[in-house]
Amino acid sequence: MSDQKTILLIDDEIDLQQLVKITLKSKSYIVETANNGLEGLAKLETLKPDLIILDMNMPKMGGLEFYQR
């Protein structure tokens, strides 16, 4: 069993998403990404992250609606 923690990063700004992903992976985290809240919800069907990093302003579904669901 792995001791690595999984982080789900949900952000529509791809450059920022990649920067955060690279930084977290360098600290030995497993990082999954989604480009908006809808994609984030779909990931949660198969993924049980230890932490979710969530942008509040995104197209299709923002952070607040994601959180409420």
N, CA, C and O atoms as a Tripos MOL2 file, in Angstrom:
@<TRIPOS>MOLECULE
protein
  276   275    69     0     0
PROTEIN
NO_CHARGES

@<TRIPOS>ATOM
      1 N           0.8460   -1.1860    0.0000 N.3       1 MET1
      2 CA          0.0000    0.0000    0.0000 C.3       1 MET1
      3 C           0.8920    1.2520    0.0000 C.2       1 MET1
      4 O           1.8870    1.3210    0.7220 O.2       1 MET1
      5 N           0.5220    2.2120   -0.8060 N.am      2 SER2
      6 CA          1.3120    3.4320   -0.9520 C.3       2 SER2
      7 C           0.9530    4.4510    0.1240 C.2       2 SER2
      8 O          -0.2070    4.5840    0.5140 O.2       2 SER2
      9 N           1.9680    5.1610    0.5920 N.am      3 ASP3
     10 CA          1.7410    6.2370    1.5510 C.3       3 ASP3
     11 C           1.4770    7.5640    0.8550 C.2       3 ASP3
     12 O           1.2130    8.5710    1.5130 O.2       3 ASP3
     13 N           1.5450    7.5720   -0.4710 N.am      4 GLN4
     14 CA          1.3260    8.8140   -1.2130 C.3       4 GLN4
     15 C          -0.1130    9.2740   -1.0740 C.2       4 GLN4
     16 O          -1.0500    8.4770   -1.1240 O.2       4 GLN4
     17 N          -0.2630   10.5670   -0.9000 N.am      5 LYS5
     18 CA         -1.5790   11.1840   -0.8200 C.3       5 LYS5
     19 C          -1.9910   11.6680   -2.2120 C.2       5 LYS5
     20 O          -1.1560   12.0870   -3.0130 O.2       5 LYS5
     21 N          -3.2880   11.6000   -2.4780 N.am      6 THR6
     22 CA         -3.8190   12.0130   -3.7700 C.3       6 THR6
     23 C          -4.5300   13.3510   -3.6380 C.2       6 THR6
     24 O          -5.3190   13.5640   -2.7180 O.2       6 THR6
     25 N          -4.2370   14.2430   -4.5690 N.am      7 ILE7
     26 CA         -4.8560   15.5700   -4.6040 C.3       7 ILE7
     27 C          -5.6030   15.7140   -5.9200 C.2       7 ILE7
     28 O          -5.0610   15.4180   -6.9850 O.2       7 ILE7
     29 N          -6.8420   16.1670   -5.8450 N.am      8 LEU8
     30 CA         -7.6140   16.5110   -7.0350 C.3       8 LEU8
     31 C          -7.5600   18.0190   -7.1910 C.2       8 LEU8
     32 O          -8.0350   18.7560   -6.3260 O.2       8 LEU8
     33 N          -6.9850   18.4760   -8.2860 N.am      9 LEU9
     34 CA         -6.8230   19.8900   -8.5790 C.3       9 LEU9
     35 C          -7.8220   20.2770   -9.6630 C.2       9 LEU9
     36 O          -7.7540   19.7770  -10.7850 O.2       9 LEU9
     37 N          -8.7520   21.1730   -9.3200 N.am     10 ILE10
     38 CA         -9.7890   21.5890  -10.2650 C.3      10 ILE10
     39 C          -9.6040   23.0700  -10.5600 C.2      10 ILE10
     40 O          -9.8260   23.9230   -9.7000 O.2      10 ILE10
     41 N          -9.1930   23.3630  -11.7940 N.am     11 ASP11
     42 CA         -8.9270   24.7510  -12.1900 C.3      11 ASP11
     43 C          -9.0090   24.8510  -13.7070 C.2      11 ASP11
     44 O          -8.5260   23.9690  -14.4160 O.2      11 ASP11
     45 N          -9.6140   25.9130  -14.2020 N.am     12 ASP12
     46 CA         -9.7430   26.0930  -15.6480 C.3      12 ASP12
     47 C          -8.5450   26.7900  -16.2710 C.2      12 ASP12
     48 O          -8.4360   26.8240  -17.4970 O.2      12 ASP12
     49 N          -7.6540   27.3390  -15.4810 N.am     13 GLU13
     50 CA         -6.4470   27.9890  -16.0050 C.3      13 GLU13
     51 C          -5.3530   26.9290  -16.1300 C.2      13 GLU13
     52 O          -4.7050   26.5620  -15.1490 O.2      13 GLU13
     53 N          -5.1660   26.4500  -17.3470 N.am     14 ILE14
     54 CA         -4.2870   25.3060  -17.5960 C.3      14 ILE14
     55 C          -2.8480   25.5800  -17.1780 C.2      14 ILE14
     56 O          -2.2000   24.7050  -16.6040 O.2      14 ILE14
     57 N          -2.3370   26.7750  -17.4530 N.am     15 ASP15
     58 CA         -0.9550   27.0890  -17.0660 C.3      15 ASP15
     59 C          -0.7730   27.0090  -15.5510 C.2      15 ASP15
     60 O           0.2030   26.4300  -15.0720 O.2      15 ASP15
     61 N          -1.6940   27.5780  -14.8070 N.am     16 LEU16
     62 CA         -1.6370   27.5260  -13.3460 C.3      16 LEU16
     63 C          -1.8060   26.0890  -12.8620 C.2      16 LEU16
     64 O          -1.1070   25.6440  -11.9510 O.2      16 LEU16
     65 N          -2.7240   25.3820  -13.4700 N.am     17 GLN17
     66 CA         -2.9670   23.9800  -13.1140 C.3      17 GLN17
     67 C          -1.6760   23.1620  -13.2800 C.2      17 GLN17
     68 O          -1.3270   22.3700  -12.4050 O.2      17 GLN17
     69 N          -0.9780   23.3540  -14.3910 N.am     18 GLN18
     70 CA          0.2470   22.5940  -14.6350 C.3      18 GLN18
     71 C           1.3600   22.9820  -13.6660 C.2      18 GLN18
     72 O           2.1120   22.1200  -13.2120 O.2      18 GLN18
     73 N           1.4720   24.2600  -13.3470 N.am     19 LEU19
     74 CA          2.4760   24.7180  -12.3870 C.3      19 LEU19
     75 C           2.2400   24.0940  -11.0120 C.2      19 LEU19
     76 O           3.1730   23.5900  -10.3860 O.2      19 LEU19
     77 N           1.0090   24.1290  -10.5520 N.am     20 VAL20
     78 CA          0.6740   23.5440   -9.2450 C.3      20 VAL20
     79 C           0.8980   22.0330   -9.2800 C.2      20 VAL20
     80 O           1.4240   21.4610   -8.3250 O.2      20 VAL20
     81 N           0.5010   21.3860  -10.3740 N.am     21 LYS21
     82 CA          0.6740   19.9410  -10.5000 C.3      21 LYS21
     83 C           2.1530   19.5530  -10.4150 C.2      21 LYS21
     84 O           2.5130   18.6290   -9.6860 O.2      21 LYS21
     85 N           2.9970   20.2520  -11.1540 N.am     22 ILE22
     86 CA          4.4340   19.9540  -11.1390 C.3      22 ILE22
     87 C           5.0050   20.1470   -9.7330 C.2      22 ILE22
     88 O           5.7960   19.3330   -9.2560 O.2      22 ILE22
     89 N           4.5970   21.2260   -9.0820 N.am     23 THR23
     90 CA          5.0890   21.5100   -7.7320 C.3      23 THR23
     91 C           4.6730   20.4180   -6.7540 C.2      23 THR23
     92 O           5.4900   19.9460   -5.9640 O.2      23 THR23
     93 N           3.4060   20.0170   -6.8060 N.am     24 LEU24
     94 CA          2.9150   18.9870   -5.8830 C.3      24 LEU24
     95 C           3.5410   17.6230   -6.1720 C.2      24 LEU24
     96 O           3.8760   16.8850   -5.2460 O.2      24 LEU24
     97 N           3.6980   17.2910   -7.4480 N.am     25 LYS25
     98 CA          4.3160   16.0040   -7.7930 C.3      25 LYS25
     99 C           5.7640   15.9580   -7.3140 C.2      25 LYS25
    100 O           6.2590   14.8940   -6.9420 O.2      25 LYS25
    101 N           6.4470   17.1050   -7.3220 N.am     26 SER26
    102 CA          7.8340   17.1310   -6.8410 C.3      26 SER26
    103 C           7.9100   16.8680   -5.3370 C.2      26 SER26
    104 O           8.9740   16.5380   -4.8130 O.2      26 SER26
    105 N           6.7750   17.0160   -4.6450 N.am     27 LYS27
    106 CA          6.6880   16.7260   -3.2160 C.3      27 LYS27
    107 C           6.0830   15.3460   -2.9650 C.2      27 LYS27
    108 O           5.6710   15.0350   -1.8470 O.2      27 LYS27
    109 N           6.0320   14.5230   -4.0120 N.am     28 SER28
    110 CA          5.5830   13.1210   -3.9520 C.3      28 SER28
    111 C           4.0760   12.9350   -3.7830 C.2      28 SER28
    112 O           3.6380   11.8960   -3.2890 O.2      28 SER28
    113 N           3.2870   13.9140   -4.1810 N.am     29 TYR29
    114 CA          1.8350   13.7400   -4.1920 C.3      29 TYR29
    115 C           1.4080   13.1690   -5.5340 C.2      29 TYR29
    116 O           2.0420   13.4220   -6.5580 O.2      29 TYR29
    117 N           0.3370   12.4030   -5.5200 N.am     30 ILE30
    118 CA         -0.3260   11.9760   -6.7500 C.3      30 ILE30
    119 C          -1.3270   13.0740   -7.0730 C.2      30 ILE30
    120 O          -2.1470   13.4300   -6.2260 O.2      30 ILE30
    121 N          -1.2730   13.6160   -8.2880 N.am     31 VAL31
    122 CA         -2.1270   14.7430   -8.6420 C.3      31 VAL31
    123 C          -3.0030   14.3810   -9.8340 C.2      31 VAL31
    124 O          -2.5060   14.0350  -10.9060 O.2      31 VAL31
    125 N          -4.3030   14.4640   -9.6320 N.am     32 GLU32
    126 CA         -5.2790   14.3250  -10.7120 C.3      32 GLU32
    127 C          -5.8440   15.7070  -10.9900 C.2      32 GLU32
    128 O          -5.9780   16.5140  -10.0700 O.2      32 GLU32
    129 N          -6.1770   15.9940  -12.2410 N.am     33 THR33
    130 CA         -6.6740   17.3200  -12.5840 C.3      33 THR33
    131 C          -8.0260   17.2450  -13.2810 C.2      33 THR33
    132 O          -8.3900   16.2360  -13.8860 O.2      33 THR33
    133 N          -8.7550   18.3530  -13.1710 N.am     34 ALA34
    134 CA        -10.0100   18.5520  -13.8890 C.3      34 ALA34
    135 C         -10.0660   20.0200  -14.2810 C.2      34 ALA34
    136 O          -9.5610   20.8790  -13.5580 O.2      34 ALA34
    137 N         -10.6810   20.3090  -15.4260 N.am     35 ASN35
    138 CA        -10.7150   21.6690  -15.9470 C.3      35 ASN35
    139 C         -11.9210   22.4860  -15.5020 C.2      35 ASN35
    140 O         -11.9770   23.6910  -15.7500 O.2      35 ASN35
    141 N         -12.8860   21.8460  -14.8480 N.am     36 ASN36
    142 CA        -14.0520   22.5560  -14.3200 C.3      36 ASN36
    143 C         -14.7660   21.6440  -13.3270 C.2      36 ASN36
    144 O         -14.3930   20.4840  -13.1540 O.2      36 ASN36
    145 N         -15.7860   22.1770  -12.6840 N.am     37 GLY37
    146 CA        -16.5000   21.4180  -11.6670 C.3      37 GLY37
    147 C         -17.1590   20.1540  -12.1810 C.2      37 GLY37
    148 O         -17.1890   19.1430  -11.4800 O.2      37 GLY37
    149 N         -17.6910   20.1960  -13.4000 N.am     38 LEU38
    150 CA        -18.3170   18.9980  -13.9650 C.3      38 LEU38
    151 C         -17.3010   17.8760  -14.1300 C.2      38 LEU38
    152 O         -17.5810   16.7260  -13.7940 O.2      38 LEU38
    153 N         -16.1280   18.2090  -14.6450 N.am     39 GLU39
    154 CA        -15.0730   17.2060  -14.7730 C.3      39 GLU39
    155 C         -14.6280   16.7150  -13.3920 C.2      39 GLU39
    156 O         -14.3310   15.5350  -13.2100 O.2      39 GLU39
    157 N         -14.5870   17.6240  -12.4350 N.am     40 GLY40
    158 CA        -14.2200   17.2490  -11.0740 C.3      40 GLY40
    159 C         -15.1850   16.2490  -10.4740 C.2      40 GLY40
    160 O         -14.7660   15.2740   -9.8500 O.2      40 GLY40
    161 N         -16.4850   16.4860  -10.6600 N.am     41 LEU41
    162 CA        -17.4960   15.5380  -10.1550 C.3      41 LEU41
    163 C         -17.3480   14.1800  -10.8240 C.2      41 LEU41
    164 O         -17.4780   13.1460  -10.1680 O.2      41 LEU41
    165 N         -17.0790   14.1760  -12.1160 N.am     42 ALA42
    166 CA        -16.8840   12.9050  -12.8250 C.3      42 ALA42
    167 C         -15.6810   12.1510  -12.2570 C.2      42 ALA42
    168 O         -15.7340   10.9300  -12.1070 O.2      42 ALA42
    169 N         -14.6020   12.8630  -11.9420 N.am     43 LYS43
    170 CA        -13.4240   12.2140  -11.3600 C.3      43 LYS43
    171 C         -13.7390   11.5870  -10.0030 C.2      43 LYS43
    172 O         -13.1920   10.5410   -9.6510 O.2      43 LYS43
    173 N         -14.6270   12.2380   -9.2450 N.am     44 LEU44
    174 CA        -14.9560   11.7230   -7.9160 C.3      44 LEU44
    175 C         -15.7250   10.4050   -7.9580 C.2      44 LEU44
    176 O         -15.8620    9.7390   -6.9320 O.2      44 LEU44
    177 N         -16.2280   10.0210   -9.1270 N.am     45 GLU45
    178 CA        -16.9160    8.7340   -9.2510 C.3      45 GLU45
    179 C         -15.9470    7.5750   -9.0800 C.2      45 GLU45
    180 O         -16.3420    6.4930   -8.6450 O.2      45 GLU45
    181 N         -14.6760    7.7940   -9.4210 N.am     46 THR46
    182 CA        -13.6900    6.7140   -9.3320 C.3      46 THR46
    183 C         -12.5040    7.0540   -8.4410 C.2      46 THR46
    184 O         -11.6860    6.1830   -8.1440 O.2      46 THR46
    185 N         -12.4000    8.2980   -8.0140 N.am     47 LEU47
    186 CA        -11.2470    8.7690   -7.2550 C.3      47 LEU47
    187 C         -11.6720    9.1990   -5.8590 C.2      47 LEU47
    188 O         -12.7040    9.8490   -5.6900 O.2      47 LEU47
    189 N         -10.8850    8.8410   -4.8750 N.am     48 LYS48
    190 CA        -11.1190    9.2660   -3.4930 C.3      48 LYS48
    191 C          -9.9090   10.0880   -3.0320 C.2      48 LYS48
    192 O          -9.0220    9.5680   -2.3550 O.2      48 LYS48
    193 N          -9.8800   11.3690   -3.4020 N.am     49 PRO49
    194 CA         -8.7040   12.1840   -3.0680 C.3      49 PRO49
    195 C          -8.6200   12.4960   -1.5770 C.2      49 PRO49
    196 O          -9.6300   12.5300   -0.8750 O.2      49 PRO49
    197 N          -7.4110   12.7180   -1.1160 N.am     50 ASP50
    198 CA         -7.1840   13.1400    0.2610 C.3      50 ASP50
    199 C          -7.4360   14.6390    0.4140 C.2      50 ASP50
    200 O          -7.7380   15.1210    1.5050 O.2      50 ASP50
    201 N          -7.3060   15.3650   -0.6970 N.am     51 LEU51
    202 CA         -7.4770   16.8120   -0.6920 C.3      51 LEU51
    203 C          -7.9840   17.2530   -2.0590 C.2      51 LEU51
    204 O          -7.5760   16.7030   -3.0820 O.2      51 LEU51
    205 N          -8.8730   18.2440   -2.0790 N.am     52 ILE52
    206 CA         -9.3270   18.8610   -3.3240 C.3      52 ILE52
    207 C          -8.9270   20.3280   -3.2830 C.2      52 ILE52
    208 O          -9.2620   21.0500   -2.3440 O.2      52 ILE52
    209 N          -8.2060   20.7560   -4.3150 N.am     53 ILE53
    210 CA         -7.8850   22.1740   -4.4910 C.3      53 ILE53
    211 C          -8.8260   22.6720   -5.5830 C.2      53 ILE53
    212 O          -8.8340   22.1460   -6.6960 O.2      53 ILE53
    213 N          -9.6140   23.6860   -5.2560 N.am     54 LEU54
    214 CA        -10.7520   24.0610   -6.1000 C.3      54 LEU54
    215 C         -10.7540   25.5440   -6.4160 C.2      54 LEU54
    216 O         -10.7460   26.3850   -5.5170 O.2      54 LEU54
    217 N         -10.7640   25.8570   -7.7090 N.am     55 ASP55
    218 CA        -10.9330   27.2340   -8.1730 C.3      55 ASP55
    219 C         -12.4180   27.5860   -8.0370 C.2      55 ASP55
    220 O         -13.2810   26.7530   -8.3160 O.2      55 ASP55
    221 N         -12.7090   28.7940   -7.6170 N.am     56 MET56
    222 CA        -14.1030   29.1870   -7.4140 C.3      56 MET56
    223 C         -14.7790   29.6780   -8.6910 C.2      56 MET56
    224 O         -15.9900   29.5100   -8.8410 O.2      56 MET56
    225 N         -14.0340   30.2770   -9.6110 N.am     57 ASN57
    226 CA        -14.6160   30.8400  -10.8280 C.3      57 ASN57
    227 C         -14.1770   30.0470  -12.0440 C.2      57 ASN57
    228 O         -13.0540   30.1910  -12.5270 O.2      57 ASN57
    229 N         -15.0950   29.1940  -12.5390 N.am     58 MET58
    230 CA        -14.8000   28.3700  -13.7090 C.3      58 MET58
    231 C         -16.0380   28.2900  -14.5870 C.2      58 MET58
    232 O         -17.1560   28.4710  -14.1030 O.2      58 MET58
    233 N         -15.8490   28.0190  -15.8860 N.am     59 PRO59
    234 CA        -17.0060   27.8050  -16.7580 C.3      59 PRO59
    235 C         -17.6550   26.4510  -16.4840 C.2      59 PRO59
    236 O         -17.0520   25.5840  -15.8510 O.2      59 PRO59
    237 N         -18.8470   26.2810  -16.9490 N.am     60 LYS60
    238 CA        -19.6580   25.0580  -16.8310 C.3      60 LYS60
    239 C         -20.1360   24.8300  -15.4030 C.2      60 LYS60
    240 O         -21.3400   24.7070  -15.1790 O.2      60 LYS60
    241 N         -19.2330   24.7690  -14.4370 N.am     61 MET61
    242 CA        -19.6150   24.6350  -13.0340 C.3      61 MET61
    243 C         -18.4930   25.2090  -12.1860 C.2      61 MET61
    244 O         -17.3590   24.7330  -12.2380 O.2      61 MET61
    245 N         -18.8090   26.2270  -11.4100 N.am     62 GLY62
    246 CA        -17.8230   26.8710  -10.5570 C.3      62 GLY62
    247 C         -17.6020   26.1080   -9.2540 C.2      62 GLY62
    248 O         -18.2480   25.0950   -8.9870 O.2      62 GLY62
    249 N         -16.6980   26.6070   -8.4760 N.am     63 GLY63
    250 CA        -16.3190   25.9550   -7.2340 C.3      63 GLY63
    251 C         -17.4230   25.8630   -6.2010 C.2      63 GLY63
    252 O         -17.5440   24.8470   -5.5160 O.2      63 GLY63
    253 N         -18.2300   26.9040   -6.0740 N.am     64 LEU64
    254 CA        -19.2960   26.8920   -5.0810 C.3      64 LEU64
    255 C         -20.3390   25.8250   -5.4040 C.2      64 LEU64
    256 O         -20.7670   25.0840   -4.5190 O.2      64 LEU64
    257 N         -20.7460   25.7470   -6.6630 N.am     65 GLU65
    258 CA        -21.7220   24.7260   -7.0570 C.3      65 GLU65
    259 C         -21.1350   23.3340   -6.8940 C.2      65 GLU65
    260 O         -21.8280   22.4220   -6.4430 O.2      65 GLU65
    261 N         -19.8540   23.1530   -7.2580 N.am     66 PHE66
    262 CA        -19.1770   21.8770   -7.0540 C.3      66 PHE66
    263 C         -19.2300   21.4720   -5.5930 C.2      66 PHE66
    264 O         -19.5850   20.3400   -5.2640 O.2      66 PHE66
    265 N         -18.8770   22.3970   -4.7230 N.am     67 TYR67
    266 CA        -18.8560   22.1410   -3.2760 C.3      67 TYR67
    267 C         -20.2510   21.7700   -2.7670 C.2      67 TYR67
    268 O         -20.3920   20.8590   -1.9510 O.2      67 TYR67
    269 N         -21.2650   22.4600   -3.2390 N.am     68 GLN68
    270 CA        -22.6260   22.1930   -2.7840 C.3      68 GLN68
    271 C         -23.1160   20.8170   -3.2100 C.2      68 GLN68
    272 O         -23.9130   20.1950   -2.5080 O.2      68 GLN68
    273 N         -22.6490   20.3490   -4.3390 N.am     69 ARG69
    274 CA        -23.0620   19.0180   -4.8200 C.3      69 ARG69
    275 C         -22.3150   17.9390   -4.0850 C.2      69 ARG69
    276 O         -22.5240   16.7550   -4.3480 O.2      69 ARG69
@<TRIPOS>BOND
     1     1     2 1
     2     2     3 1
     3     3     4 2
     4     3     5 am
     5     5     6 1
     6     6     7 1
     7     7     8 2
     8     7     9 am
     9     9    10 1
    10    10    11 1
    11    11    12 2
    12    11    13 am
    13    13    14 1
    14    14    15 1
    15    15    16 2
    16    15    17 am
    17    17    18 1
    18    18    19 1
    19    19    20 2
    20    19    21 am
    21    21    22 1
    22    22    23 1
    23    23    24 2
    24    23    25 am
    25    25    26 1
    26    26    27 1
    27    27    28 2
    28    27    29 am
    29    29    30 1
    30    30    31 1
    31    31    32 2
    32    31    33 am
    33    33    34 1
    34    34    35 1
    35    35    36 2
    36    35    37 am
    37    37    38 1
    38    38    39 1
    39    39    40 2
    40    39    41 am
    41    41    42 1
    42    42    43 1
    43    43    44 2
    44    43    45 am
    45    45    46 1
    46    46    47 1
    47    47    48 2
    48    47    49 am
    49    49    50 1
    50    50    51 1
    51    51    52 2
    52    51    53 am
    53    53    54 1
    54    54    55 1
    55    55    56 2
    56    55    57 am
    57    57    58 1
    58    58    59 1
    59    59    60 2
    60    59    61 am
    61    61    62 1
    62    62    63 1
    63    63    64 2
    64    63    65 am
    65    65    66 1
    66    66    67 1
    67    67    68 2
    68    67    69 am
    69    69    70 1
    70    70    71 1
    71    71    72 2
    72    71    73 am
    73    73    74 1
    74    74    75 1
    75    75    76 2
    76    75    77 am
    77    77    78 1
    78    78    79 1
    79    79    80 2
    80    79    81 am
    81    81    82 1
    82    82    83 1
    83    83    84 2
    84    83    85 am
    85    85    86 1
    86    86    87 1
    87    87    88 2
    88    87    89 am
    89    89    90 1
    90    90    91 1
    91    91    92 2
    92    91    93 am
    93    93    94 1
    94    94    95 1
    95    95    96 2
    96    95    97 am
    97    97    98 1
    98    98    99 1
    99    99   100 2
   100    99   101 am
   101   101   102 1
   102   102   103 1
   103   103   104 2
   104   103   105 am
   105   105   106 1
   106   106   107 1
   107   107   108 2
   108   107   109 am
   109   109   110 1
   110   110   111 1
   111   111   112 2
   112   111   113 am
   113   113   114 1
   114   114   115 1
   115   115   116 2
   116   115   117 am
   117   117   118 1
   118   118   119 1
   119   119   120 2
   120   119   121 am
   121   121   122 1
   122   122   123 1
   123   123   124 2
   124   123   125 am
   125   125   126 1
   126   126   127 1
   127   127   128 2
   128   127   129 am
   129   129   130 1
   130   130   131 1
   131   131   132 2
   132   131   133 am
   133   133   134 1
   134   134   135 1
   135   135   136 2
   136   135   137 am
   137   137   138 1
   138   138   139 1
   139   139   140 2
   140   139   141 am
   141   141   142 1
   142   142   143 1
   143   143   144 2
   144   143   145 am
   145   145   146 1
   146   146   147 1
   147   147   148 2
   148   147   149 am
   149   149   150 1
   150   150   151 1
   151   151   152 2
   152   151   153 am
   153   153   154 1
   154   154   155 1
   155   155   156 2
   156   155   157 am
   157   157   158 1
   158   158   159 1
   159   159   160 2
   160   159   161 am
   161   161   162 1
   162   162   163 1
   163   163   164 2
   164   163   165 am
   165   165   166 1
   166   166   167 1
   167   167   168 2
   168   167   169 am
   169   169   170 1
   170   170   171 1
   171   171   172 2
   172   171   173 am
   173   173   174 1
   174   174   175 1
   175   175   176 2
   176   175   177 am
   177   177   178 1
   178   178   179 1
   179   179   180 2
   180   179   181 am
   181   181   182 1
   182   182   183 1
   183   183   184 2
   184   183   185 am
   185   185   186 1
   186   186   187 1
   187   187   188 2
   188   187   189 am
   189   189   190 1
   190   190   191 1
   191   191   192 2
   192   191   193 am
   193   193   194 1
   194   194   195 1
   195   195   196 2
   196   195   197 am
   197   197   198 1
   198   198   199 1
   199   199   200 2
   200   199   201 am
   201   201   202 1
   202   202   203 1
   203   203   204 2
   204   203   205 am
   205   205   206 1
   206   206   207 1
   207   207   208 2
   208   207   209 am
   209   209   210 1
   210   210   211 1
   211   211   212 2
   212   211   213 am
   213   213   214 1
   214   214   215 1
   215   215   216 2
   216   215   217 am
   217   217   218 1
   218   218   219 1
   219   219   220 2
   220   219   221 am
   221   221   222 1
   222   222   223 1
   223   223   224 2
   224   223   225 am
   225   225   226 1
   226   226   227 1
   227   227   228 2
   228   227   229 am
   229   229   230 1
   230   230   231 1
   231   231   232 2
   232   231   233 am
   233   233   234 1
   234   234   235 1
   235   235   236 2
   236   235   237 am
   237   237   238 1
   238   238   239 1
   239   239   240 2
   240   239   241 am
   241   241   242 1
   242   242   243 1
   243   243   244 2
   244   243   245 am
   245   245   246 1
   246   246   247 1
   247   247   248 2
   248   247   249 am
   249   249   250 1
   250   250   251 1
   251   251   252 2
   252   251   253 am
   253   253   254 1
   254   254   255 1
   255   255   256 2
   256   255   257 am
   257   257   258 1
   258   258   259 1
   259   259   260 2
   260   259   261 am
   261   261   262 1
   262   262   263 1
   263   263   264 2
   264   263   265 am
   265   265   266 1
   266   266   267 1
   267   267   268 2
   268   267   269 am
   269   269   270 1
   270   270   271 1
   271   271   272 2
   272   271   273 am
   273   273   274 1
   274   274   275 1
   275   275   276 2
@<TRIPOS>SUBSTRUCTURE
     1 MET1         2 RESIDUE 1 A MET
     2 SER2         6 RESIDUE 1 A SER
     3 ASP3        10 RESIDUE 1 A ASP
     4 GLN4        14 RESIDUE 1 A GLN
     5 LYS5        18 RESIDUE 1 A LYS
     6 THR6        22 RESIDUE 1 A THR
     7 ILE7        26 RESIDUE 1 A ILE
     8 LEU8        30 RESIDUE 1 A LEU
     9 LEU9        34 RESIDUE 1 A LEU
    10 ILE10       38 RESIDUE 1 A ILE
    11 ASP11       42 RESIDUE 1 A ASP
    12 ASP12       46 RESIDUE 1 A ASP
    13 GLU13       50 RESIDUE 1 A GLU
    14 ILE14       54 RESIDUE 1 A ILE
    15 ASP15       58 RESIDUE 1 A ASP
    16 LEU16       62 RESIDUE 1 A LEU
    17 GLN17       66 RESIDUE 1 A GLN
    18 GLN18       70 RESIDUE 1 A GLN
    19 LEU19       74 RESIDUE 1 A LEU
    20 VAL20       78 RESIDUE 1 A VAL
    21 LYS21       82 RESIDUE 1 A LYS
    22 ILE22       86 RESIDUE 1 A ILE
    23 THR23       90 RESIDUE 1 A THR
    24 LEU24       94 RESIDUE 1 A LEU
    25 LYS25       98 RESIDUE 1 A LYS
    26 SER26      102 RESIDUE 1 A SER
    27 LYS27      106 RESIDUE 1 A LYS
    28 SER28      110 RESIDUE 1 A SER
    29 TYR29      114 RESIDUE 1 A TYR
    30 ILE30      118 RESIDUE 1 A ILE
    31 VAL31      122 RESIDUE 1 A VAL
    32 GLU32      126 RESIDUE 1 A GLU
    33 THR33      130 RESIDUE 1 A THR
    34 ALA34      134 RESIDUE 1 A ALA
    35 ASN35      138 RESIDUE 1 A ASN
    36 ASN36      142 RESIDUE 1 A ASN
    37 GLY37      146 RESIDUE 1 A GLY
    38 LEU38      150 RESIDUE 1 A LEU
    39 GLU39      154 RESIDUE 1 A GLU
    40 GLY40      158 RESIDUE 1 A GLY
    41 LEU41      162 RESIDUE 1 A LEU
    42 ALA42      166 RESIDUE 1 A ALA
    43 LYS43      170 RESIDUE 1 A LYS
    44 LEU44      174 RESIDUE 1 A LEU
    45 GLU45      178 RESIDUE 1 A GLU
    46 THR46      182 RESIDUE 1 A THR
    47 LEU47      186 RESIDUE 1 A LEU
    48 LYS48      190 RESIDUE 1 A LYS
    49 PRO49      194 RESIDUE 1 A PRO
    50 ASP50      198 RESIDUE 1 A ASP
    51 LEU51      202 RESIDUE 1 A LEU
    52 ILE52      206 RESIDUE 1 A ILE
    53 ILE53      210 RESIDUE 1 A ILE
    54 LEU54      214 RESIDUE 1 A LEU
    55 ASP55      218 RESIDUE 1 A ASP
    56 MET56      222 RESIDUE 1 A MET
    57 ASN57      226 RESIDUE 1 A ASN
    58 MET58      230 RESIDUE 1 A MET
    59 PRO59      234 RESIDUE 1 A PRO
    60 LYS60      238 RESIDUE 1 A LYS
    61 MET61      242 RESIDUE 1 A MET
    62 GLY62      246 RESIDUE 1 A GLY
    63 GLY63      250 RESIDUE 1 A GLY
    64 LEU64      254 RESIDUE 1 A LEU
    65 GLU65      258 RESIDUE 1 A GLU
    66 PHE66      262 RESIDUE 1 A PHE
    67 TYR67      266 RESIDUE 1 A TYR
    68 GLN68      270 RESIDUE 1 A GLN
    69 ARG69      274 RESIDUE 1 A ARG
